[in-house]
Amino acid sequence: MRAPVRTTQRRSAQTSLCLAALLSVLAFAQAAAEPWRLLLDLDRTRNPASAHAIEMGVRTALAAAGNRLGGRAVEVVPLDNRGNVKRALLSLRAYLDDPNALAVVGGIHSPPYLRYREMINREGVLTLLPWSSAAPITRPEGPDNWIFRLSVDDDKMGERIVGHAVERSGCQQPALLLLKTGWGRSAEDNMGRALAARGLGAAPVFWFDDGIGAVAARLLARDIASAGADCVLLAASPLTGAALAKALDATATNEGQTASPIRIFAHWGIIAGPFTDHVGHGLRQRLGLRVLQTCALLTGARRRAAVFEVLAHAKRLYPDTFAEPESLPAQAGFIHAHDLTRLLIAAAEQSAIGQDGPASDIHDTRRRLRAALQSLERPVEGLIRQYSQPFAPWQGPGGDRDAHEALGLADLCMARFDARGRLHAIPNTALDVRVR
């Protein structure tokens, strides 16, 4: 009577093993079917041009890779932080709650990543920044760093703007006109360092709130003129920058407080939106307006085969927008986001994520991806240039400050607007750099 019992038990055990194996296969299939996700933490409400440009750059790079990352499909999740730091925190929390989220791609604002830098690095939020420029973002005090930037870095921005304004354009009495945020304070520190290196001493600093009205802008312009400034080093958003530019021009041309208009050398924040819609070509010329950019602009650029290929992909995805790429609003967002996504794709291939069974531990997947970004083995062709090991492992505050910066001072140029509002890079010369 006992043999049938043992037989039944064996069959039951075999059935359980088969069921477990089947469930494992089903789990594998389900995990493999779930796409990775990239969360886009962008300001779509107040700065839609930059948000759209960044999203197009991400999607264009992914499309060229078959919309896959390391063997699995990838889904882009557009979010809107509305330029609000607290809403940006919701994007970071959404990442932590999503077992398939690989990275957060940031937008134009620096304050969210300054405010939540400690949390990002503590919790392991892989953060890719194609715009935010405040210098401290990628330079934490601790041993962990999960933030990678391919953008203007304010640690170098001051040297490029000040070098161009003082050495090349003859500005002798600069004034700093800065948005009252963490970004503006970062700009003050780095512009001030570049001025001090040239023996100019402390320049007067004028602060303003975003959304400043015409009357307040006019009063600020009068104060700048009364201080004897012959040029302004500006860090502003598009509409606020436009209001300040008009006020500076009005102070010079209508009230006679200065012999000539106060020239403007601007951080690239003004090109995140419709600045040129409000500041016409004549006004831009009177102010001698120059704006910081990365050197690889789509206007007048010497096109490499890789650039033509990228623009062909972009035109298939966005035929109307890319009918004339040179007129793309906030084109730096597209360029930087495309190149940064290309580096992510290369890291995903190198780390072979998604090719080794179900991703049961998303934290391990993210760690592998970060490690690959820090040690890319093959060059990656981008719109700006070919990248060879653009990032390095973060060794803490005593190590390489630029370990998570893909671009350097040589990648930054000043640019001018043409009559149609398109930007043209001004080639750098030895006069633009005194230090570093």
TORGUMAR-706372 format. One record per atom (N, C-alpha, C, O, CB): x, y, z. Coordinates in steps of 0.1 Angstrom, whole numbers, plus 5000, padded with zeros to 4 digits. Glycine has a CB too. Layout:
XYZ ...
//
This chain:
500849885000 500050005000 500950135000 500450234996 499150005012 502250115004 503050235005 503550284992 503850404990 504150215015 503850184983 504450224970 503650324962 504250424957 504650104961 502350304961 501550404954 501650544960 501650644953 500150364953 501850554974 501950684980 503250754976 503250864973 501950664996 504350674976 505650724971 505550774957 506050884953 506750624973 504850694948 504750734934 503950864933 504350954925 504050614927 502950874941 502050994941 502951114945 502751224940 500850974950 503751094956 504551204960 505551244950 505751364948 505251164973 506151144943 507151184933 506451264922 507051364917 507751054927 505251214918 504551284907 504251424911 504251524904 503251204903 503851434924 503451574929 504651664929 504551774926 502851554944 505851604933 507051684933 507451724919 507851834917 508251604940 507351624910 507651654896 506751764890 507151854883 507551534887 505451754894 504451854890 504851994895 504752094888 503051814894 505251994908 505652124914 506852184907 506952304905 505952104929 507852094904 509052144897 508652204883 509152304879 510052034896 507852124876 507352174863 506652304864 506852394855 506452064856 505752314874 505052444876 505952554879 505852664873 503952424887 506952524887 507952634891 508752674879 508952794876 508852584902 509152574870 509852604858 508952684849 509452784842 510352474851 507752654847 506852724839 506652864843 506652964835 505452654838 506452884857 506353014862 507553104860 507553224857 506053014877 508753034861 509953104858 510053154844 510453264841 511153014862 509653064835 509653104820 508753214818 509053314811 509252984812 507553204824 506553314822 507053444828 506853554822 505253274829 507753434840 508253554846 509353614837 509453744835 508853524860 510153534831 511253574822 510653654810 511053754806 512153464817 509553584804 508953644792 508253774796 508353874788 507853544787 507653784808 506953904812 508054014814 507854134809 506153884824 509153984821 510154084823 510854124810 511054244808 511254024832 511054034801 511654064788 510654154780 511154234772 512053944780 509354134782 508454214774 508254354780 507954444772 507054144774 508554374793 508454504798 509554594793 510754564794 508454494814 509254714788 510354804783 511054874795 510454894805 509754904773 512254904792 512955004801 512255134800 511555154790 514455014798 512355224810 511755354809 512855464812 513655454821 510555364818 512755564804 513555694807 512555794810 511655834802 514355734794 512655854822 511755964827 512356094823 513456124827 511455944842 511556174816 512056314812 511456414821 510256444821 511656344797 512256464830 511856564840 512056704835 513156764837 512656544854 511156754827 511256874819 510256974823 509156944828 511156844804 510557104820 509657214822 508857234809 509257314801 510357344827 507757174808 506957184796 505957304796 505457344786 506157054794 505757354808 504757464810 505357604807 504857684800 504157454823 506457624814 507057764813 508157774803 508457874798 507657804827 508757654799 509857654790 509657544780 510557454779 511257644797 508557544772 508257434763 509257414752 509457304748 506957454757 509957524747 510857504736 512057414740 512457324732 511357644731 512657444752 513757364756 513357224759 514057124756 514357424769 512157204765 511657074768 511456984755 511856874754 510357074776 510857054745 510656984733 511956944726 512056834720 509757064723 512857044726 514157014720 514856894727 515456804720 515057134721 514856894740 515556784747 514856654744 515456554741 515456804762 513556644744 512756524741 513056474727 513256354725 511256544743 513156564717 513456524704 514856474703 515056374695 513356644694 515856524710 517156474710 517256334715 517856244710 518056564718 516556304726 516456174732 515856074722 516355964720 515656174745 514656114717 513956014708 514755994695 514655884690 512556074705 515356094690 516156074678 517255974680 517455884671 516656204672 518055984691 519055894693 518555754696 519155664691 519855944706 517455744703 516955604705 516355544692 516555424690 515755614715 515755624684 515255574671 516355514663 516155414656 514555684663 517555574663 518655524655 519155394660 519755314653 519755634655 518855364673 519255244679 518055144680 518155044688 519755264693 517055164672 515955074672 515055084684 514354984687 516454934670 515155194691 514355214704 514655104714 513655044720 512855224700 515855064715 516254954724 517455004732 518355084728 516554824717 517554954745 518754974753 519254844758 518554774766 518355074765 520354804754 520954674759 520154554757 520054474766 521254694773 519354544746 518654414744 517154424747 516454324745 519254314751 516654534753 515254544756 514754684750 515454774749 515054544771 513454674747 512754804742 512854904753 512954874765 511354774738 512755034749 512855144759 511655234756 511355264744 514155214758 511055284766 509955374765 510255504772 510855514782 508655314772 509955614765 510255754770 508955804777 507855804771 510655844758 509155844789 507955894797 508156044799 508956084808 507955814811 507356124792 507456274794 506756314806 505656284809 506856344781 507456394815 506856444827 507056604826 507856654818 507556394840 506256674834 506256814834 506456864849 505556854857 504956874828 507656924851 507856974865 507457124866 507457174877 509356964869 507057184855 506557314855 507557424861 507157524865 505157324862 508757384861 509757474866 509657484882 510257574888 509657614861 509057384888 508857384902 509657274909 509657154905 507357354905 510457314919 511357214925 510657104931 511056984931 512257284936 509457124938 508757024944 508156924934 508156804937 507557084952 507756974922 507256874912 508456794906 508156684903 506556954901 509656854906 510756774901 511056654911 511456554907 512056864900 510756674924 510856574934 509956454930 510256334933 510656624948 508756484925 507856384921 508456294910 508156174910 506456444917 509156354901 509756274891 510856174896 510956064892 510456364880 511556224906 512656144912 511956024920 512455914920 513456224922 510856054927 510155944934 509555844924 509455724927 509056014943 509055894913 508455804903 509555704898 509255594896 507855884891 510755754897 511855674893 512055564903 512255444900 513155754890 512155604916 512455504926 511355404928 511555294932 512655574939 510155434924 508955344925 508855254913 507955164912 507755424927 509655284902 509455204889 510555104888 511655144886 509455304878 510254974888 511254874887 511854864873 512754784870 510654734890 511354944863 511954934850 512555074845 512955094834 510854894840 512555164855 513155304852 514655294852 515255254862 512555404861 515355334841 516755324841 517455464844 518455464851 517255284827 516755574840 517455704842 516355814842 515355794836 518555724831 516755924848 515956044847 516756144838 517956174841 515656114861 516156204828 516756304820 516256434824 515056464824 516556274804 517156524828 516756654834 516456764824 516856744812 517756704844 515956874828 515556984819 516557104822 517657084825 514157024821 515957224819 516857344819 517257394833 518257454835 516157454812 516457354843 516657424856 517657344865 517757224865 515257424864 518557424871 519557374880 518957354895 519357254901 520757464881 518057434900 517657424914 517257284918 517557244929 516657514917 516457204910 516057074915 517156984918 517156904927 515157014905 518256994910 519356894911 520356944921 521156864927 520056874898 520357074924 521057124936 520357094949 520957044958 521257284935 519057104949 518257084961 518256934965 518456894976 516857124959 518156844955 517956704957 519256624954 519156494953 516856644950 520356684953 521656614949 521956504959 522256394955 522756714948 521856534972 522156434982 521256314981 521756204982 522056494996 519956344979 519056234977 519356144965 519256024965 517556284977 519556214954 519856144941 521056054943 520955934939 520156244930 522056094949 523256014951 523155904962 523655804961 524456104954 522355934972 522055834983 521155724977 521455604980 521455904995 520155754970 519255654965 519555594952 518955494948 517855724964 520655644945 521055584933 520155614921 519655534914 521155434934 519755744920 518955794908 519855834897 520455934897 517955914913 519955744887 520855774876 520255894868 519155884862 520955654866 520956014869 520456134864 521356194853 522556204854 520356244875 520756214841 521456264829 521056414826 519856434825 521256174817 521956504826 521656644824 522156694811 523356714810 522156724836 521256734802 521656794789 521556944789 521757004778 520856734778 521157004800 521057154800 521557214813 522357304813 519557184798 520957174825 521257234838 522757264839 523557164837 520757154849 523157384843 524657414842 525257454855 526457474856 524757524833 524557464866 525157504879 526357414883 526157284882 524157504890 527457464886 528657394887 528657284898 529157174896 529857484890 527957304910 528057204921 527257084918 527456984925 527557264933 526457074908 525556964906 526256834905 525956734911 524656984894 527356834897 528056714894 529256694903 530156604901 528556704880 529356774914 530556774923 530056754937 530256854945 531456894921 529556644941 529056624955 530156614965 531356594961 528156504956 529856624977 530856614988 531156474992 532256444997 530356695001 530256384989 530356244993 531056154982 531456204972 529056184996 531156024985 531755934976 530955884965 531455824955 532255814984 529655904965 528755854954 528355974945 528056084950 527555784960 528255944932 527856044923 527055974912 527655894904 529056124917 525856004911 524955944901 524456044890 523656014882 523755884908 525056164890 524656264881 525756284870 526956304873 524356394888 525356274857 526256294846 525756414838 524556424835 526356164837 526656494833 526256614825 526956614812 528156594811 526556744833 526256644802 526756684789 526056814785 525056814778 526556574778 526756924789 526057054788 527157164791 528257134794 524857064797 526757284791 527557394796 527757364811 526857334818 526857534794 528957384816 529357374830 529757504835 530757564830 530457264832 529057564845 529357694850 530757704856 531257814857 528357734860 531357594859 532757594864 533657654853 534757704856 533157464868 533257634841 534057684829 533357804822 534057874815 534257574819 532057814824 531357924818 531858054820 531958144811 529857914822 532258084833 532758224836 533958254828 534158364823 533058224851 534858154826 536158184819 535858214804 536458304799 537058064820 534858144798 534558174784 533858304782 534258384774 533658064778 532858334790 532158464789 533058584792 533158684785 530958464798 533758574803 534558684808 535758704798 536058814795 535058664822 536358594794 537458604784 537058674771 537758754766 537958464781 535858634766 535358694754 535058844756 535358934748 534158624749 534358874767 533959014770 535159104772 535159214767 533059014782 536059064780 537159144785 538359144775 538759254770 537659104798 538859024772 540059014764 539759044749 540659114742 540658874765 538659004744 538359014730 537559134726 537659184715 537758884725 536659174735 535759274732 535959404740 535259504737 534359234735 536959414748 537459534755 536559584766 536659704769 537459634745 535759504772 534859544783 535859574795 536659494799 533859434787 535659694801 536559734812 535759754825 536359734836 537159864809 534459774825 533759794837 532459704837 531359744835 533259934839 532659564838 531559474837 530659484850 531159504861 532059334835 529459454848 528459434859 527859294857 527559254846 527359554860 527559234868 526859104867 525359124870 524959184880 527459004878 524559064861 523159084862 522558934862 522558874852 522559164850 522158894874 521958754876 520558714882 520058794891 523058694885 519958604877 518758554883 518958504897 519958444900 518158444874 518058544906 518258514920 517858374924 516858344930 517458614929 518758274919 518558134922 519858074924 520958134924 517758064910 519857944927 521157864928 521957874916 523257884916 520857724932 521357874904 522057894892 522758024891 523858034887 521057874880 522058134895 522658264894 523758274904 524758344901 521558364898 523658214916 524758224926 525958144920 527158184923 524358164939 525758034914 526857954907 527558044897 528758044896 526357824901 526758114889 527258204879 528158314885 529158354880 526158264870 527658374896 528358474903 529758424907 530758494905 527558524915 529758314913 531058254918 532058234907 533258274908 530858124925 531558184896 532558144885 532858264876 534058274871 531958044876 531958354874 532258484867 533258564875 534158624870 531058564863 532958574888 533858644897 535258594897 536158664898 533258644911 535358464897 536658404897 537458434884 538658464885 536558244898 536758434873 537358474860 537758614860 538858654854 536458434848 536958704866 537258844866 538558874875 539358954872 536058934871 538558804887 539658814896 540958774889 542058834892 539358744909 540858674881 542158624874 542658724865 543858724861 541858494867 541858824861 542258934852 542559064859 542759164853 541258954841 542559054873 542859174881 541759274881 542059394883 544159224876 540559244877 539459344876 538759364889 537959464891 538459304866 539059284899 538359304912 536959264912 536459204902 538559444916 536259294922 534859254923 533959344915 533859464917 534359254938 533259284906 532259364898 530959374906 530659294913 531959294884 530259484904 528959504910 527959394905 527959364894 528359644908 527159344915 526259234912 524859284913 524459344924 526459104920 523959264904 522559314904 521759184903 521859104893 522259414893 520859164912 519959044912 518559084908 518059194910 519958984926 517858984903 516459004899 515758874900 516358764900 516359054884 514458884902 513558764902 513058734888 512858824880 512358784912 512858604886 512358564873 510958624871 510158634880 512258414871 510658664859 509358734856 509358884859 508258934861 508258664863 510558944861 510559084864 509859164854 509859144842 512059134865 509059264859 508259354850 509159464843 510259484847 507159414857 508459534834 509159634826 509659744835 510759794833 508259684815 508859784845 509259904853 510459864862 511359944863 508059944862 510359744868 511459704877 512759684869 513859714873 511159574884 512559634856 513759614848 514359754844 515559764843 513359534835 513559854842 514059984838 514860044850 515860104848 512860074834 514360024862 515060074874 516360004876 517360074879 514160054887 516359874873 517559804875 518659844864 519859864867 517359654873 518159874852 519059924841 519660054845 520760084842 518259934828 518860144851 519360274855 520460254866 521460324865 518260364861 520260164875 521260144886 522560094879 523660124884 520760034896 522460004869 523659954863 524360064855 525560074856 523259834853 523660144849 524260264842 524960354851 526060404849 523260334833 524260384863 524860474873 526060414879 526960494884 523760494884 526260284879 527460224884 528660234875 529760194878 527160074887 528360284863 529460304853 529760184845 530860174839 530660344860 528960084844 529159964837 529159984822 528360064817 528159854840 530159924815 530159934800 529759804794 529559794782 531459974795 529559704802 528959574797 528259504808 528559524820 530059484790 527459414805 526659334814 526959184811 526859144800 525159364814 527259104822 527358964821 526058904827 525758914839 528658904829 525258854818 523858824821 523558674822 524058594814 522958884810 522858634833 522258504834 520758514837 520358554848 522958414845 519958484827 518558504828 517758404819 518358334810 518158644823 516458384822 515658304814 515258394801 515458514801 514358264822 514558334791 514258404779 513458534780 513858634776 513658314769 512358524787 511458634787 511958744797 511858864794 510058594792 512558704808 513158804817 514358864810 514658984812 513558734830 515158784803 516358834796 515858934786 516559034784 517058724789 514758914779 514259004769 513859144776 514159244770 513058944762 513159134787 512759254794 513959334798 513959454797 511959214806 515059264803 516259334808 516959394796 517559514797 517159244815 517059324785 517759374773 517059504768 517759604764 517759274761 515759504768 514959624763 515259744773 515359854768 513459594762 515259714786 515459814796 516859874794 517059994795 515259764810 517859794792 519259844790 519359934778 520060034778 520259724790 518759884767 518759964755 518060104757 518460204752 518059894743 516860094764 516160224766 516860324774 516860444772 514760194772 517560264784 518360354793 519460434785 519760544788 519060274805 520060354776 521160414768 520660514757 521160624756 521960314762 519660474750 519160544738 518260654741 518160754734 518560454728 517460644752 516360744755 516760834766 516260954766 515160674758 517560794775 517760884786 519160934787 519461024795 517560804799 520060894778 521360954777 522260934789 523261014791 521261094774 522060834797 522860814809 524160744805 525160754814 522160724819 524260684794 525560634789 525860684775 524960714768 525560474790 527160684772 527560734759 527160634748 526960674737 529060754759 527160514751 526760414741 526060294749 526160284761 528060354734 525260214742 524560104748 525460014756 526559994752 523760024738 524959964767 525759874775 525659734768 524559684767 525159864790 526759684765 526859554757 526459444767 526659444779 528259534751 525859334761 525459214768 526159094764 526259064752 523959194767 526759024773 527358894771 526558794780 526758804792 528958894775 525858714774 524858634781 525158484782 525758424773 523458644774 524758434794 524758294796 523658234786 522758314782 524458254811 523758104783 522858054773 521358034778 520557994770 523357924769 521058074790 519658054795 518658134787 517558094786 519558094809 519058244780 518158324773 517658254760 516558294755 518758454769 518358144755 517958084743 517057964745 516757884736 519158044735 516557944758 515657834761 514257854756 513457764756 515657804776 513957974752 512658004747 512658114737 513658144730 511758044759 511458194736 511358284725 511958424727 511358524726 509858304722 513258424731 513958544733 513958634721 513658754722 515358524738 514258574709 514358654697 513058704692 513058804684 515058574686 511958654697 510658704693 510358834699 509558914694 509558604697 511058864710 510858984718 511959084717 511859204720 510658954733 513159034712 514359124710 514759114696 515359014692 515559084720 514359214688 514659214674 516059224670 516959254678 513859324667 516359214657 517759214652 518459344655 519559354659 517759174637 517659454653 518259584655 518759604669 519859654672 517359694651 517859564678 518159574693 519359484696 520259524704 516959544701 519359364691 520459274694 521859334689 522859324695 520259134687 521759404677 522959464672 523459584680 524659594683 522759514657 522459664685 522859784693 523559734706 524459804711 521659864696 523059624711 523659584724 524859494722 525459444732 522559504731 525259464710 526359384707 526259244714 527159184719 527659444712 524959194713 524659074721 525458954717 525458924705 523159044720 526058884726 526758764724 526258664735 525958704746 528358774725 526158534731 525558444740 526358314740 526858264730 524058404737 526558264752 527358134754 526658014748 525358004749 527658114768 527357934741 526857804735 527957704735 529057734738 526257834721 527557574733 528557484729 528857514714 528057564707 528057334731 530057474710 530557524697 529857464685 529757524674 532057504696 529257344687 528757264675 527257304673 526357234677 528857114678 527057424667 525657464664 525357414650 526257384642 525557624664 524057404647 523557354635 523657454624 523657424612 522157304636 523857584627 523957694617 525357714613 526257734621 523357824623 525657694600 526957724595 527957624599 529157644598 527357854599 527557514605 528557414610 529157334598 528457314588 527857314620 530357294600 530957204590 530357064593 530757004602 532557204591 529557024584 528756904587 529556774584 530156764574 527556894578 529656694594 530256564592 529156464588 527956494589 530956514606 529556344583 528656244578 527656214590 526456184588 529356124573 528256204602 527456164613 526356264616 525256224620 528256144626 526656394614 525656494616 524456484606 523356494610 526256634615 524856464593 523756444583 522856324586 521656334584 524456424569 523556214591 522756094595 521756124606 520556084605 523655984598 522256194616 521356234628 520156314623 519056294627 522156304639 520456424615 519456514610 518456434601 517256474601 520056624603 518956334594 517956264586 517056184594 515856174591 518756164576 517556124605 516656054615 515656154621 514456124622 517455984626 516156274625 515256374631 514156414621 513056434625 516056484636 514556434609 513556484599 512456374597 511356414594 514256524586 512856254597 511856144596 510856144607 509656124606 512456004594 511356174619 510556174631 509756304632 508556304637 511356154644 510356414629 509756544630 509956624617 510756724617 510456624642 509156594607 509456654594 509256804593 509956874586 508456594584 508256854601 508057004601 509157074608 509657174604 506657034606 509457024620 510457094629 511757094622 512457194624 510457024642 512156984616 513556984610 513557004595 514556974589 514056844613 512557074590 512657114576 513757214574 514457214564 511257184572 514057294585 515257384585 515857374599 515557454608 514757534582 516757274601 517357254614 517957374620 517957394632 518357144613 518557464612 519257584617 518257674625 518757754634 519857664606 516957664623 515957754630 515357684641 514357734647 514957794620 515857564645 515257484656 515357564669 516457604673 515957354658 514257594676 514357664689 515157584699 514957464700 512957704694 515957654707 516657584718 517457464713 517457364719 515757544729 518157484701 518757374695 519857304703 520057184701 519357414682 520457374713 521457314722 520857204729 521457104732 522057424731 519557214733 518857104740 518856974732 519056864737 517457144745 518556994719 518456874710 519856814709 520056694710 517956924697 520856904707 522256854704 522756774717 523256664715 523156964701 522656834728 523156774740 522456654744 523056554748 523056874752 521056654743 520256544747 520556424738 520656304742 518756574747 520756454725 521056344715 522356284719 522456154720 521156404701 523456364721 524756304724 524756234737 525456124738 525756414724 524056284747 524056214760 523256084760 523655984766 523356304771 522256084752 521555954750 522355854742 522255734745 520155974742 523155904733 524055814726 525055744735 525455634734 524855884714 525555824745 526455764755 525755664764 526355564768 527055884764 524455694767 523655594775 523455464767 523655354773 522255654778 523255474754 523055354746 524355274746 524255154747 522655394731 525455344744 526755274744 527055204758 527555094758 527855374741 526655274769 526855214782 525955094784 526354994790 526555314793 524655094778 523754984779 524254864771 524154754776 522355024774 524854884760 525454784752 526654724759 526854594759 525854834738 527454804764 528754754771 528354674783 529054574786 529654874775 527454714791 527054644803 526154534801 525854454810 526454744813 525654514788 524754404785 523554394793 523054284796 525554274785 522954504798 521754494805 520654444797 520554474785 521354634812 519754374802 518554324795 518854194787 518054144780 518054424786 520154144787 520454034779 520853914788 521253804783 521654064770 520653924801 521153814810 519953764819 520153734830 522253864819 518753764813 517653704821 516853824827 517053934825 518153614832 515853784835 514953884841 515753984850 516553934857 513853814849 515354104849 516054204857 515454214871 514654304874 516054344850 515654104879 515054104892 515554204901 514854244911 515253964898 516754254899 517354354908 517654484899 518754494893 518654304915 516654574899 516854694891 518054774896 518654844888 515554774891 518254764909 519354844915 520754804909 521554884907 519354834930 520854664908 522054614902 522254664887 523354694883 522154464903 521154654880 521154704866 521554844865 522354884856 519754684860 521054934874 521455074874 522955094877 523555174871 520555154883 523355014887 524755024891 525654984879 526755044877 525054934903 525354874872 526154834861 526154944850 527154964843 525554704855 524955004848 524855114838 525755234841 526455284833 523355154836 525655264854 526555384858 528055344857 528755424852 526255414873 528355224860 529755184859 530255184845 531355224842 529955044865 529355144835 529755154821 529855294816 530755324808 528655074813 528955384821 529055524817 530455584821 531055664814 527955614823 530955544833 532155594838 533455534831 534555574834 532255564853 533155434823 534355364817 534055314803 534255194800 534855244826 533455394795 533155354781 534355314774 535355384773 532455474774 534355194767 535455134761 535655174747 536755174742 535354984762 534555214740 534655244726 534255394724 533355444731 533755154717 534855464714 534455604711 532955604706 532555504700 535355664700 532355714709 530955734706 530855854697 531255964701 530055744718 530255844685 530155954676 528956044680 527855984681 530055904661 529056174682 527956254685 527856374676 528656384666 528156304699 526956464679 526856584670 527956684673 528356754664 525456644673 528356694686 529356794690 530756744685 531456814679 529356814705 531056614688 532256554684 532256404687 531256354691 533456624692 533356344685 533456204689 533956194704 534956264708 534456124680 533256114712 533556114726 534355984729 533955874726 532256114735 535556004736 536355894740 536555904755 537155994760 537755904733 535855814762 535855804776 535455944782 536356004789 537155754782 534255994779 533956134784 533756144799 533856254804 532656174777 533456024805 533256024820 534255934826 534855844820 531855984823 534455954839 535455874847 534755844860 533855914865 536855944848 535255744867 534755714881 534955834890 535955904890 535355594887 533955864898 533955974908 534755924920 534455824926 532556014912 535855994923 536755954934 536556044947 537356044956 538155964930 535456124947 535256214958 535756354956 536356374945 535856154971 535556444965 535956584963 537456604960 537856704954 535656664975 538356514965 539756524962 540156474949 541356484945 540456454973 539256414941 539656354928 539356454917 539356574918 538856234926 539156394905 538956474893 537556544894 536556484894 538956384880 537556684894 536356754895 535456734883 534256744884 536656904896 536056704872 535256694859 534956544856 534656514844 536056754848 535056454865 534856314863 533456294856 533356194848 534956234875 532456364859 531156344854 530656464845 529556484843 530056334865 531656524839 531456634829 531956584815 533156554813 532156764833 531056574805 531456524792 532156634784 532956604775 530256474784 531856754787 532356864779 533356954787 533356964799 531256954773 534357014779 535357104786 535257244780 534357274772 536657044784 536157324785 536257464780 536357474765 535757564759 537357534787 537057384759 537257394744 535957374737 535857414725 538257294740 534957314743 533657284737 532757404738 531657404732 533057164743 533157514745 532257624747 532757744739 533857774738 532257674762 531757804732 531957924724 530958034727 529958004733 531957884709 531258154723 530258254723 529658254709 530258214699 530958394726 528458304708 527758304695 527058434693 526758504702 526758184695 526758464680 525958584677 524658534670 524658434664 526858674668 523658624670 522458604663 522558664649 523058774647 521258654671 521958604639 521858664626 520558734625 519758734635 522058564614 520258794613 518958874612 517758784614 516658844617 518958934598 517858654612 516758564613 516658504627 515758424630 516758454603 517558544636 517558494650 518258364651 518058304662 516158484654 518958324641 519758194642 521058224648 521658324646 519858134628 521558124656 522858144662 524058094654 523957984647 522858074676 525158174654 526358134647 527458134657 527658234664 526658224635 528158024659 529258014668 530458104663 530758114652 529757874670 531058174673 532258254670 533458174674 533558134686 532158394678 534358144665 535458054668 536358114679 536558234680 536358034656 536758034688 537658074699 539058114694 539558064684 537757974710 539658204701 541058244698 541758244712 541258224722 541158384691 543058264711 543958264723 543558384732 543758374744 545358284719 542858484727 542458594735 541358564745 541158634755 542058714726 540558454742 539458424750 539758354763 538958344771 538458334742 540958304764 541358234776 542658294782 543658304775 541558084773 542558334795 543758384801 544258284811 545558274814 543458514808 543358204817 543758114828 543357974824 542857944813 543158164841 543457884834 543157744833 544157674824 544057554821 541657724828 
//
